[in-house]
């Protein structure tokens, strides 16, 4: 058996290192983030592709590789039969079962503008460009949909398999954080065509006659072009069983707040899936789906009290 490699053995030029990687590697005040990642690596190394350590360090890749590693290990710790990776081709994670489950992990990359807003938000309230973030999610979904079709054409996956896209929002500011009152996170807006929350108020009395989420089937780019934002509202993407989403990164993972790993997982079921995902995949976080024509929380496994 080959010797284990050091997760934080830096091998790329300093100018190419990701700033979050540098912070986690060198933080002398709180070594908790580094220890957490090193614990994950001890379990994840047999599942990693050969370029993992190089990409983990490089600017713009840290969040994506950390998410891929964290997701794999959490699923393994929850008892799912995660398979070791064979070759470089194919989805990121395979879970044995009938049918097999393939999981593609993706972390939409931020922009300089979004990173600046993220930094400002640490110190106070700032307006968040929701449209820019929604477009990042639609781009990620389209990329993984196209990749699935390539894997089908290559015979790597089967149309009879279950397929999940696992999206991390860790590199983006979050305009719609999923809270304890049932509001859907922003990724749900591009899955189910959700627009801004609106109120209908009676003139004269001020009485609220009606209230609810509006329908927004498309998101408009700065150029004026529109992009579909209702990924799960028809059978066009029936090959995707569900989307698993987490808004958090390593620095604000659930354990920092005394909660179990996976507490932040949000699973969105595709009502039109050709191979539906069975409920209770992780029994962590929440599961969403359409019921009686409305997007609802189907299962809430979260404990809001710190452990």
C-alpha positions in Angstrom: 0.0 0.0 0.0 1.5 3.4 -1.0 2.3 5.8 1.8 -0.3 8.4 2.6 0.3 11.9 1.1 0.2 15.1 3.2 -2.9 17.1 2.3 -1.1 20.4 3.0 2.2 19.7 1.4 2.3 22.7 -0.9 3.7 21.9 -4.4 2.5 24.8 -6.6 4.0 28.3 -6.8 2.8 30.8 -4.2 1.3 33.0 -6.9 -1.1 30.2 -7.9 -2.3 29.2 -4.4 -5.9 29.8 -3.3 -6.2 32.4 -0.6 -8.5 30.2 1.5 -6.1 27.3 1.2 -3.3 29.6 2.5 -5.5 30.8 5.4 -6.5 27.3 6.5 -2.9 26.0 6.1 -1.3 28.8 8.1 -3.9 29.8 10.6 -2.2 29.7 14.0 -5.2 31.0 15.9 -7.6 28.2 15.1 -6.2 25.0 13.7 -9.7 23.4 13.7 -10.3 23.9 10.0 -7.0 22.3 9.0 -7.5 19.4 11.4 -11.0 18.8 10.1 -9.7 18.6 6.5 -6.9 16.4 7.5 -9.3 14.0 9.2 -11.4 14.0 6.0 -8.3 13.3 3.9 -7.4 10.3 6.0 -10.6 8.6 4.8 -10.9 10.2 1.4 -7.5 9.6 -0.1 -8.4 6.2 -1.6 -11.3 7.8 -3.4 -9.4 10.8 -4.7 -8.3 11.2 -8.3 -4.5 11.7 -8.9 -4.9 15.4 -9.5 -6.7 16.1 -6.3 -3.9 17.4 -4.2 -2.7 19.7 -7.0 -6.2 21.2 -7.6 -6.9 21.4 -3.9 -4.2 24.1 -3.6 -4.8 26.1 -6.7 -6.6 29.4 -6.9 -10.3 29.0 -7.6 -10.4 25.3 -6.9 -10.1 24.9 -3.1 -13.9 25.2 -2.4 -14.7 22.7 -5.1 -12.2 20.0 -4.0 -13.0 20.5 -0.3 -16.8 20.0 -1.1 -16.1 16.9 -3.2 -14.0 15.4 -0.3 -16.4 16.5 2.4 -19.4 15.1 0.6 -17.8 11.7 -0.1 -16.7 11.2 3.5 -20.0 12.4 5.1 -21.9 9.9 2.9 -19.5 7.2 3.8 -19.8 8.0 7.6 -23.5 7.9 7.3 -23.2 4.3 6.1 -23.7 4.6 2.4 -21.7 2.1 0.3 -19.5 4.6 -1.5 -17.2 3.0 -4.0 -13.6 3.8 -4.6 -12.9 5.7 -7.8 -11.8 3.6 -10.8 -10.1 5.7 -13.5 -10.5 9.4 -14.2 -13.7 9.1 -16.3 -17.2 9.2 -14.9 -19.1 11.0 -12.1 -17.3 12.0 -8.9 -19.1 9.5 -6.6 -20.8 6.1 -7.0 -23.0 4.6 -4.3 -23.8 0.9 -4.7 -27.5 0.0 -4.7 -30.4 -1.0 -6.8 -30.3 1.1 -8.8 -26.7 2.5 -8.5 -26.5 6.1 -7.5 -24.1 8.5 -9.3 -23.3 11.9 -7.7 -21.7 14.8 -9.5 -20.2 17.4 -7.2 -19.9 21.0 -8.4 -19.1 24.4 -6.7 -20.0 27.4 -8.9 -17.0 29.7 -8.9 -17.2 33.3 -7.6 -16.2 36.5 -9.3 -14.2 39.5 -8.0 -17.5 41.4 -7.5 -19.1 38.6 -5.6 -16.0 38.0 -3.4 -16.0 41.7 -2.5 -19.6 41.6 -1.6 -19.0 38.5 0.5 -16.2 40.2 2.4 -18.3 43.3 3.0 -21.2 41.2 4.3 -19.0 39.9 7.1 -19.1 43.4 8.6 -22.7 44.4 7.8 -25.7 44.3 5.5 -25.0 44.7 1.8 -27.2 44.3 -1.3 -26.6 41.0 -2.9 -26.8 40.6 -6.7 -29.3 37.7 -6.7 -29.5 37.5 -10.5 -25.7 36.9 -10.8 -25.9 34.1 -8.2 -28.9 32.5 -9.8 -27.1 32.5 -13.2 -24.2 30.8 -11.5 -26.5 28.0 -10.4 -28.2 27.6 -13.8 -24.8 27.4 -15.4 -23.7 24.7 -12.9 -26.9 22.7 -13.6 -26.5 22.9 -17.3 -22.9 21.8 -17.1 -23.7 18.7 -15.1 -26.7 17.9 -17.3 -24.4 18.0 -20.4 -21.8 15.9 -18.5 -24.4 13.3 -17.6 -25.4 13.0 -21.3 -21.7 12.5 -22.2 -21.3 9.7 -19.6 -24.5 8.1 -21.0 -23.1 8.2 -24.6 -19.8 6.7 -23.4 -21.6 3.9 -21.6 -20.2 4.9 -18.2 -23.7 5.3 -16.6 -27.1 3.9 -17.5 -30.4 5.7 -18.0 -31.7 3.2 -15.4 -29.3 4.6 -12.7 -30.2 7.3 -10.2 -28.3 10.6 -10.8 -27.8 13.4 -8.3 -26.1 16.8 -8.8 -24.5 18.0 -5.5 -24.1 21.8 -5.5 -22.1 23.7 -3.0 -22.7 27.5 -2.6 -19.5 27.9 -0.5 -17.8 30.2 -3.0 -20.8 32.5 -3.4 -22.5 35.0 -1.1 -26.0 33.5 -0.3 -29.0 35.8 -0.8 -31.5 33.3 0.4 -30.1 31.2 3.3 -32.4 28.3 4.2 -33.7 29.1 7.7 -35.9 27.5 10.3 -39.2 29.0 8.9 -39.2 27.1 5.6 -37.9 29.6 3.1 -36.3 27.9 0.1 -32.6 28.6 -0.6 -31.7 30.4 -3.8 -30.8 27.2 -5.7 -34.4 26.1 -5.4 -35.4 29.2 -7.3 -33.7 27.9 -10.5 -35.0 24.4 -10.0 -38.7 25.3 -9.6 -39.0 28.7 -11.3 -39.4 30.7 -8.0 -39.4 34.5 -8.3 -39.6 37.2 -5.6 -42.0 36.9 -2.7 -45.0 39.1 -3.3 -47.9 40.5 -1.3 -51.4 41.6 -2.5 -52.6 44.4 -0.3 -56.1 45.8 -0.2 -56.1 49.5 -0.9 -57.6 51.5 2.0 -57.4 48.9 4.7 -53.9 47.7 4.2 -55.2 44.1 4.6 -53.0 41.4 3.1 -55.3 39.6 0.6 -52.8 37.2 -0.7 -49.0 36.4 -0.4 -46.6 33.9 -1.9 -43.7 33.3 -4.2 -44.1 34.5 -7.7 -43.3 32.4 -10.8 -40.1 33.2 -12.6 -39.4 30.6 -15.4 -36.4 32.5 -16.8 -33.5 34.6 -15.4 -32.4 37.6 -17.5 -28.7 38.2 -18.2 -27.2 41.7 -18.5 -27.1 41.2 -22.2 -30.9 40.8 -22.3 -30.8 37.1 -23.1 -32.8 34.8 -20.8 -31.8 31.5 -19.2 -34.3 28.8 -18.1 -34.7 28.7 -14.3 -37.3 25.9 -13.9 -35.0 22.9 -14.2 -37.5 20.5 -12.4 -40.8 21.9 -13.6 -41.1 19.6 -16.6 -39.7 16.2 -17.9 -36.9 17.9 -19.9 -34.3 16.9 -17.2 -35.9 13.6 -16.1 -32.4 12.1 -16.0 -31.6 14.1 -12.8 -33.2 12.4 -9.8 -32.5 15.2 -7.3 -30.1 18.0 -6.4 -28.2 17.9 -3.1 -27.3 21.4 -2.0 -25.2 22.9 0.8 -24.7 26.7 1.3 -21.7 26.2 3.6 -18.0 25.9 3.2 -15.3 24.6 5.5 -15.1 27.7 7.6 -18.8 27.8 8.5 -19.5 24.0 8.4 -22.2 22.8 10.8 -19.7 21.5 13.4 -18.5 25.0 14.0 -21.9 25.7 15.5 -22.1 22.4 17.4 -24.2 20.4 14.8 -23.5 17.2 13.1 -21.9 17.1 9.6 -24.5 17.0 6.9 -26.9 19.2 9.0 -26.8 21.7 6.2 -27.7 19.3 3.4 -30.8 20.3 1.3 -32.1 17.6 -1.1 -34.5 18.7 -3.8 -36.5 15.9 -5.5 -37.3 16.0 -9.2 -41.0 15.1 -9.5 -40.5 14.2 -13.2 -37.4 12.0 -12.6 -37.3 8.8 -14.7 -35.4 7.2 -11.7 -36.6 8.9 -8.5 -34.3 9.2 -5.5 -35.6 7.3 -2.6 -36.4 9.5 0.5 -34.0 9.4 3.4 -30.7 9.2 1.5 -28.8 10.9 4.2 -31.4 11.5 6.9 -29.7 14.8 7.5 -30.8 18.4 6.8 -34.0 18.7 4.8 -35.7 17.1 1.8 -37.9 19.2 -0.5 -40.4 18.2 -3.2 -43.6 19.2 -4.9 -46.8 18.2 -3.0 -50.3 19.4 -4.0 -48.8 21.7 -6.6 -46.5 23.5 -4.1 -42.8 23.2 -3.1 -42.8 21.9 0.4 -40.4 20.5 3.0 -41.1 16.7 2.9 -38.7 15.8 5.7 -36.8 17.9 8.2 -34.1 16.0 10.1 -32.4 19.0 11.7 -32.0 19.6 15.3 -31.7 23.3 16.0 -30.1 22.8 19.4 -26.3 22.5 19.4 -25.2 19.0 20.3 
